[in-house]
């Protein structure tokens, strides 16, 4: 086969595939350009998760007509002039690939006006075809508009996820940069509705609340300057970490910036989590925004097409600096703000999936008369439920988390949270199958503030939430109003439970369908919590409900509901056999 030179159009589409993976890739490149242009206000508007429209507006330095023409040419850049400049690079962009790559796979326009110029200029690119530059009236700054992303490469569009999911990715990225650049005012709207806004006043606490929710009021710890004996030469670390009580089920809330550049780095993430050693539940991850400042020559930023990764000349030193600084912040926190290991400590709203066994077991109080022991009268008399569970006699509770029960074949230790989750999940699915969902209207509708991720997930799951009993409507910027809830969810911290349901769904959910995922999450976050004392009648009722379940031995997430210790196993433990 003869060797032929690819056309410019094909080259552009291939190059775009390296730089533009999904809509968030476009937004990231454009926001970084705005930051490099010294913008003090950056507004991002998207439609349909960014596939229909992405528009980024800033009040930065702007570009004149000649610069505008060069900006859409491949490798046109103002950030460096030679390869050696990479060793002293302080800007976020530098390759000059972003704008032409985006323009090759969309209907693209950029308008810009530098301060002091009488008018702005605009250039339009239709899927790689450049139109002449023309003069336009506009305020100083730059507006980049991207429509019909991947319109000429439909195979790429087929790999995009639901618009709400793509919007969630964009919200996370904007939140990361808003947290890292508190002096810039950020605004994000999706389908005309504002989902994130910061004031640009430099207050990290208010930005953390805007991004992560009201639970972060008073919940961040500034990273201190290390003593000289602990400082890592050549690496400076600043920013903040969240209290151990404020965690996520995913790692996307750990934001690392190197010389102002947002990066993904496994070693830094591991170092941060090591600083929280023994303070976090298994499966929970910290929330943090961490800046590393070091000599540009000590880090290679040109190792990834989208600049999402870097290579340190001394990776261990960078990780050591992160771990030591985060540990110092946690060690300096007031003791009443750190978790204590106690059997009676109530849990956070979403850490039940991995609660460790209590370190000290209290003496059980005297109990009222227990159920009579099960008696086996032979094969004609059933000692087993249709679910496969034996007839159980409740004895008591341990650690305010586990129910002790006796059966014909030994002892059963039942996780009260997992057991109740299984019961509620099957109840929800049964109501859905019978089209008789039990809803509880609220006497006063409840307004709940949500993070951008939670809001996007609420929009995506609105039909499924309604199907199981949540009547939810939009209520201004970043909030919803809940008018009814599933009857089983009444009481307790309804706002916290609703946010926890959305948080779990943001992290992916469980189940064979999205309706089932919403049902599992709802059952989890409306069930009895680990650490909640129960009376003997309450325990009996829960065990009876579990015995009647179709699949009683695991919760909706697949965790076991009980542990069985046979008579033989107990005898061996006591050296009787």
C-alpha positions in Angstrom: 0.0 0.0 0.0 1.5 3.4 -1.0 2.3 5.9 1.7 0.1 9.0 1.4 0.0 12.2 3.3 -3.2 12.7 5.4 -5.4 15.6 4.6 -5.4 18.6 6.9 -9.0 17.7 7.9 -8.1 14.2 8.9 -5.0 15.4 10.7 -7.2 17.9 12.7 -9.7 15.2 13.7 -7.0 12.8 14.8 -5.2 15.5 16.8 -8.6 16.5 18.3 -9.0 12.9 19.5 -5.9 13.3 21.6 -6.9 16.6 23.2 -10.7 16.4 23.3 -12.0 13.3 25.0 -15.4 14.6 26.1 -17.0 18.0 26.8 -15.2 18.5 30.0 -11.9 18.4 28.1 -13.1 21.4 26.1 -14.2 23.4 29.1 -10.9 22.6 30.9 -8.8 23.9 28.0 -10.9 27.1 27.7 -10.9 27.8 31.4 -7.2 27.4 31.6 -6.8 29.9 28.7 -8.9 32.3 30.6 -6.8 31.9 33.8 -3.7 32.5 31.7 -5.3 35.7 30.4 -5.5 37.0 34.0 -9.3 36.9 34.0 -11.0 37.9 37.2 -14.4 36.5 36.2 -15.1 33.3 34.2 -18.6 32.2 33.2 -19.3 28.8 31.7 -22.6 28.0 30.1 -23.4 24.5 28.8 -26.4 22.8 27.2 -27.1 19.0 27.1 -24.0 18.3 29.1 -21.8 20.3 26.7 -22.6 18.3 23.5 -25.0 21.0 22.2 -23.3 24.1 23.6 -20.2 25.2 25.5 -19.6 28.9 26.0 -16.8 30.3 28.1 -16.7 34.1 28.7 -14.0 35.9 30.6 -12.8 39.5 31.3 -9.1 38.7 30.6 -6.5 40.3 28.4 -8.1 39.4 25.1 -6.6 39.1 21.6 -6.4 41.4 18.6 -7.4 40.4 15.1 -3.9 39.2 14.1 -3.5 37.2 17.3 -7.0 35.7 16.8 -6.0 34.3 13.4 -2.9 32.8 14.8 -4.7 31.3 17.8 -6.7 28.9 15.7 -3.7 27.7 13.8 -2.1 24.5 15.0 0.7 25.1 17.5 0.0 28.8 17.6 0.9 29.9 21.1 2.0 32.9 23.2 3.3 30.7 26.0 6.7 29.6 24.7 9.1 30.2 21.8 11.5 27.3 22.1 11.6 23.8 23.7 13.9 25.1 26.4 11.1 27.4 27.7 9.3 24.2 29.0 11.8 24.2 31.9 10.6 27.6 33.1 6.9 27.4 32.1 4.5 29.1 34.5 1.3 29.1 32.3 -1.3 26.4 32.1 -1.5 26.2 28.3 1.6 26.0 26.0 1.2 23.7 23.1 -1.2 25.8 21.0 -3.3 22.7 20.2 -6.5 23.4 22.1 -8.4 25.9 19.9 -7.6 24.3 16.5 -8.4 20.8 17.9 -11.8 21.9 19.2 -12.6 23.9 16.1 -11.9 20.8 14.0 -14.8 18.8 15.5 -17.4 21.5 16.2 -19.0 24.7 15.0 -16.7 27.1 16.7 -16.3 30.8 17.2 -14.1 33.1 19.3 -14.7 36.8 19.9 -12.1 38.8 21.7 -11.2 42.4 22.5 -8.1 43.6 24.4 -8.6 46.5 26.9 -8.0 49.8 25.2 -9.2 48.6 21.7 -12.2 50.3 20.2 -13.7 47.1 18.9 -13.4 43.4 19.1 -12.8 40.7 16.4 -14.4 37.4 15.7 -13.4 34.3 13.8 -15.8 31.4 13.0 -14.6 27.9 12.2 -17.1 25.4 10.8 -15.7 21.9 11.5 -12.2 23.0 10.6 -13.2 25.4 7.8 -12.0 28.9 8.8 -14.0 32.0 7.9 -12.4 35.5 7.6 -11.9 37.5 10.7 -14.5 40.3 11.2 -15.0 43.2 13.6 -17.6 43.0 16.3 -18.9 45.1 19.2 -18.2 43.6 22.6 -16.8 44.4 26.0 -13.1 43.7 26.8 -12.4 40.0 27.2 -12.9 36.8 25.3 -16.0 34.7 24.4 -15.4 31.2 23.0 -18.5 29.3 21.8 -18.5 25.7 20.8 -21.6 24.2 19.3 -22.4 20.6 18.1 -19.4 19.0 19.6 -18.3 15.9 17.7 -20.9 16.7 15.1 -18.6 15.6 12.2 -17.3 12.6 14.2 -20.4 10.8 15.4 -18.5 7.8 16.5 -16.9 9.9 19.2 -20.3 11.3 20.3 -21.6 7.8 20.7 -19.2 7.3 23.6 -20.5 10.2 25.6 -22.5 9.5 28.7 -25.9 11.0 29.7 -26.0 14.8 29.6 -26.3 14.9 33.4 -23.2 12.8 33.8 -21.2 14.9 31.4 -22.4 18.0 33.3 -21.2 16.4 36.5 -17.7 16.0 35.1 -17.7 19.7 34.1 -19.0 20.7 37.5 -16.2 18.8 39.2 -13.6 20.5 37.1 -15.0 24.0 37.6 -15.2 23.3 41.3 -11.6 22.3 41.4 -10.4 25.5 39.7 -12.7 27.6 41.7 -11.2 26.1 44.9 -7.7 26.6 43.6 -8.2 30.1 42.4 -10.4 31.7 45.1 -9.7 35.2 43.7 -11.5 34.5 40.5 -15.2 34.6 40.3 -16.6 31.4 38.6 -20.1 30.8 37.4 -21.5 27.6 35.8 -24.9 27.2 34.2 -26.4 24.1 32.7 -29.4 24.4 30.4 -30.0 27.9 31.6 -29.9 27.1 35.3 -27.0 28.2 37.6 -25.4 25.3 39.3 -22.3 26.9 40.8 -21.2 30.4 41.6 -18.3 31.8 43.7 -17.8 35.4 44.7 -14.1 35.6 43.9 -13.3 37.2 47.3 -10.6 34.7 48.2 -12.4 33.0 51.1 -11.7 29.3 50.9 -14.4 28.4 53.4 -17.2 30.0 51.4 -15.9 28.4 48.2 -15.8 24.9 49.9 -19.4 25.4 50.9 -20.4 26.5 47.4 -18.7 23.4 45.9 -19.2 20.7 48.5 -22.3 21.8 50.3 -23.3 23.3 53.7 -21.7 20.5 55.7 -18.4 22.2 55.0 -19.2 25.2 57.1 -16.3 25.2 59.5 -15.1 21.9 58.1 -11.8 22.7 56.4 -8.3 22.8 57.9 -5.8 25.2 56.3 -2.5 23.5 55.6 0.2 25.0 57.8 3.8 25.9 57.0 6.0 23.0 58.2 8.7 23.4 60.8 12.2 23.4 59.3 12.9 19.9 60.5 9.9 18.5 58.6 10.0 20.7 55.5 10.9 19.1 52.3 13.5 21.1 50.4 12.3 22.6 47.2 8.6 21.7 47.7 6.1 24.1 49.2 2.6 22.9 50.0 -0.5 25.0 50.7 -4.3 24.8 50.5 -6.7 22.9 52.8 -7.9 19.5 53.8 -11.4 18.6 55.1 -12.2 17.2 58.5 -12.2 13.3 58.6 -15.9 13.5 59.2 -16.4 15.1 55.7 -15.6 12.4 53.2 -16.7 11.1 49.8 -17.2 7.6 48.4 -14.9 8.6 45.5 -11.5 10.2 45.0 -12.6 13.0 42.7 -12.8 15.6 45.5 -9.0 15.4 46.1 -7.7 18.2 44.0 -4.0 18.6 43.4 -2.3 21.6 41.7 1.3 21.8 40.7 2.5 25.3 40.0 -1.2 26.2 39.5 -1.9 23.3 37.1 -4.6 20.8 38.0 -3.3 17.3 37.8 -4.1 13.7 38.5 -1.4 11.9 40.4 -1.8 8.5 42.1 1.2 8.9 44.4 0.0 12.2 45.8 -3.5 10.8 46.4 -2.0 7.9 48.3 0.2 10.2 50.4 -2.8 12.3 51.3 -4.9 9.3 52.4 -1.9 8.0 54.4 -2.1 11.3 56.4 -5.7 10.3 57.4 -4.6 6.8 58.5 -7.0 5.4 61.1 -9.3 8.4 60.8 -11.3 7.3 57.7 -13.7 4.4 57.2 -12.7 1.9 54.6 -14.1 3.0 51.2 -14.2 6.7 52.2 -11.8 9.3 50.9 -10.9 12.8 52.0 -11.8 16.1 50.5 -8.9 18.5 49.8 -7.4 21.2 47.6 -3.6 21.1 47.7 -1.1 23.3 45.9 2.4 22.2 45.3 4.9 24.9 44.4 8.3 23.9 43.1 10.9 24.9 40.6 9.4 24.4 37.1 12.6 22.7 36.1 11.8 20.0 38.7 8.6 18.9 37.0 7.9 17.7 33.4 4.5 19.0 32.3 4.7 17.7 28.8 4.0 14.0 29.4 0.2 13.9 28.6 -1.8 15.1 25.6 -4.3 17.0 27.9 -1.7 18.0 30.4 -3.6 16.1 33.1 -0.5 14.4 34.4 3.0 15.5 35.2 6.3 13.8 36.1 8.3 14.9 39.1 12.0 14.6 39.1 11.7 13.6 42.7 8.2 12.1 43.2 8.9 10.8 46.7 9.8 14.3 47.9 6.5 15.7 46.5 4.5 12.9 48.1 6.4 13.3 51.4 5.6 17.0 51.5 1.9 16.4 50.9 1.7 13.7 53.6 3.6 15.7 56.2 1.7 18.9 55.7 -1.7 17.2 55.7 -0.8 15.3 58.8 0.3 18.5 60.5 -3.1 20.1 59.7 -5.0 17.1 61.2 -2.7 17.0 64.2 -3.3 20.6 64.9 -7.1 20.4 64.7 -9.0 20.7 68.0 -9.6 17.2 69.4 -13.4 17.6 69.5 -13.3 18.0 65.7 -11.6 14.7 65.1 -13.4 11.3 65.3 -13.1 9.2 68.4 -13.3 5.4 68.3 -16.2 4.6 70.6 -18.9 1.9 70.5 -21.6 4.5 71.1 -20.5 7.1 68.5 -23.1 7.8 65.9 -21.9 7.6 62.4 -21.9 10.1 59.5 -24.8 9.8 57.2 -23.1 7.7 54.6 -20.3 5.6 56.2 -22.4 2.6 57.2 -21.0 0.4 54.4 -17.7 0.1 56.1 -18.0 0.8 59.8 -15.2 -1.0 61.7 -16.0 -3.2 64.7 -16.0 -1.2 68.0 -12.8 -1.3 70.0 -14.5 -1.8 73.3 -17.6 -3.9 73.9 -19.9 -2.7 76.6 -21.6 -5.0 79.1 -25.1 -5.7 77.8 -27.8 -4.3 80.1 -30.2 -6.7 81.7 -32.7 -7.8 79.1 -36.4 -8.5 79.3 -37.5 -12.1 78.8 -36.3 -13.3 75.4 -38.1 -15.3 72.9 -38.5 -19.0 73.8 -35.8 -21.1 72.2 -36.6 -22.7 68.9 -37.8 -26.3 69.2 -37.3 -28.8 66.4 -40.4 -31.1 66.4 -39.2 -33.2 63.4 -39.8 -32.9 59.6 -43.5 -32.3 60.0 -42.9 -29.0 61.8 -41.0 -26.3 59.9 -38.0 -24.6 61.7 -37.0 -22.7 58.6 -38.6 -19.8 56.8 -39.2 -19.9 53.0 -36.2 -17.5 52.7 -33.9 -20.2 53.9 -33.3 -18.6 57.3 -33.9 -20.7 60.4 -36.2 -19.6 63.2 -34.1 -17.2 65.2 -34.4 -16.1 68.9 -33.2 -12.6 69.6 -30.8 -12.3 72.6 -29.6 -8.8 72.5 -27.4 -6.1 70.7 -23.7 -5.6 70.7 -21.9 -2.3 69.9 -25.3 -0.7 69.2 -24.8 -2.1 65.7 -25.2 -5.9 65.7 -28.0 -8.1 66.8 -27.2 -11.4 68.5 -29.6 -14.2 67.8 -29.7 -18.0 68.4 -30.8 -20.5 65.9 -31.0 -24.4 65.8 -27.5 -24.5 64.3 -25.7 -21.9 66.5 -25.3 -18.2 66.8 -26.1 -15.5 64.3 -24.6 -12.0 64.4 -26.8 -9.7 62.3 -25.7 -6.3 60.9 -28.7 -4.2 61.8 -28.1 -1.6 59.1 -27.5 -4.1 56.3 -30.5 -6.2 57.4 -32.8 -3.2 57.4 -31.5 -2.0 54.1 -32.4 -5.4 52.6 -35.9 -5.2 54.1 -36.5 -1.7 52.8 -35.1 -2.4 49.4 -37.5 -5.4 48.9 -40.3 -3.3 50.2 -39.6 -0.5 47.6 -39.3 -3.0 44.8 -42.5 -4.7 45.9 -44.4 -1.5 45.9 -43.1 -0.6 42.5 -44.2 -4.0 41.1 -47.6 -3.5 42.5 -47.8 0.1 41.5 -48.7 1.1 45.1 -45.9 3.2 46.3 -46.5 4.6 49.8 -45.7 8.3 49.8 -45.7 10.7 52.7 -46.5 14.4 51.7 -44.6 16.9 53.9 -46.7 19.3 55.9 -44.2 22.0 54.9 -42.2 21.5 51.7 -38.5 21.3 52.4 -35.9 23.4 50.5 -32.6 21.6 50.2 -29.4 23.2 49.0 -27.4 20.9 46.7 -23.8 20.8 45.3 -23.5 21.0 41.5 -22.9 17.3 41.4 -25.9 16.5 43.5 -28.1 18.9 41.5 -27.0 17.3 38.2 -27.7 13.8 39.6 -31.1 15.0 40.9 -32.0 16.2 37.5 -30.9 12.9 35.9 -32.8 10.8 38.5 -35.9 12.9 38.8 -38.2 10.2 37.2 -36.8 7.4 39.3 -37.0 9.4 42.5 -40.6 10.3 41.7 -41.3 6.6 41.1 -40.3 5.6 44.6 -42.0 8.5 46.4 -39.8 11.7 46.2 -41.7 14.7 44.7 -38.9 17.1 43.8 -39.0 20.4 42.0 -36.4 23.0 41.2 -36.1 25.9 43.6 -33.8 28.7 42.5 -30.0 28.4 42.0 -28.5 25.3 43.5 -31.6 24.2 45.5 -34.6 21.9 45.2 -37.9 21.7 47.1 -39.0 18.3 48.3 -42.8 18.0 48.7 -43.2 14.3 49.5 -40.9 11.4 50.5 -41.3 7.6 50.6 -43.2 6.8 53.8 -40.3 4.8 55.1 -38.1 7.8 54.9 -40.0 10.1 57.2 -38.4 11.4 60.4 -34.7 12.0 61.0 -32.5 14.3 59.0 -34.4 14.2 55.7 -32.2 16.8 54.0 -29.0 14.9 54.9 -30.5 11.6 53.8 -31.6 13.0 50.4 -28.1 14.4 49.9 -26.5 11.1 50.8 -28.7 9.3 48.3 -27.6 11.7 45.5 -23.9 11.3 46.6 -24.1 7.6 46.2 -25.6 7.9 42.8 -22.9 10.4 41.8 -20.3 7.7 42.6 -22.1 5.3 40.2 -24.8 3.6 42.2 -25.5 -0.2 42.3 -28.1 -2.4 40.6 -29.1 -3.7 37.3 -31.0 -0.6 36.3 -31.0 3.1 37.3 -34.4 2.7 39.0 -32.9 -0.2 41.1 -29.8 1.9 41.8 -32.0 4.7 43.2 -34.0 2.2 45.2 -30.9 0.6 46.7 -29.5 4.0 47.7 -32.8 5.1 49.1 -33.1 1.9 51.2 -29.5 2.4 52.4 -29.9 6.0 53.5 -33.3 5.6 55.1 -32.5 2.5 57.1 -31.5 2.0 60.7 -27.9 3.3 61.2 -25.0 1.4 62.7 -24.5 2.8 66.2 -28.2 3.2 66.9 -29.4 1.4 70.1 -32.5 -0.8 69.6 -35.0 -2.2 72.1 -35.7 -6.0 72.2 -39.1 -5.6 70.5 -37.5 -3.5 67.7 -34.8 -6.1 67.2 -37.4 -8.9 67.1 -39.4 -7.0 64.5 -36.4 -6.4 62.3 -35.3 -10.0 62.4 -38.8 -11.1 61.6 -38.9 -8.8 58.6 -35.5 -10.2 57.5 -36.8 -13.7 57.8 -39.6 -12.9 55.4 -37.3 -11.4 52.8 -36.7 -13.1 49.5 -32.9 -12.7 49.7 -32.1 -12.1 53.4 -28.4 -12.8 53.4 -27.1 -9.7 51.6 -28.1 -6.0 51.4 -28.7 -4.3 48.1 -25.0 -3.4 47.9 -24.0 -7.1 48.3 -22.7 -6.9 51.8 -23.6 -9.8 54.1 -26.4 -9.1 56.6 -25.2 -11.8 59.0 -22.4 -14.0 60.2 -23.2 -17.6 61.3 -21.1 -19.3 64.0 -22.0 -23.0 64.3 -22.0 -25.0 67.6 -19.0 -26.9 66.3 -17.1 -23.8 65.6 -17.8 -22.3 69.0 -16.8 -25.6 70.7 -13.5 -25.5 68.8 -12.8 -21.9 69.8 -13.2 -23.0 73.5 -11.0 -26.1 72.9 -13.8 -28.5 73.6 -13.1 -30.4 70.4 
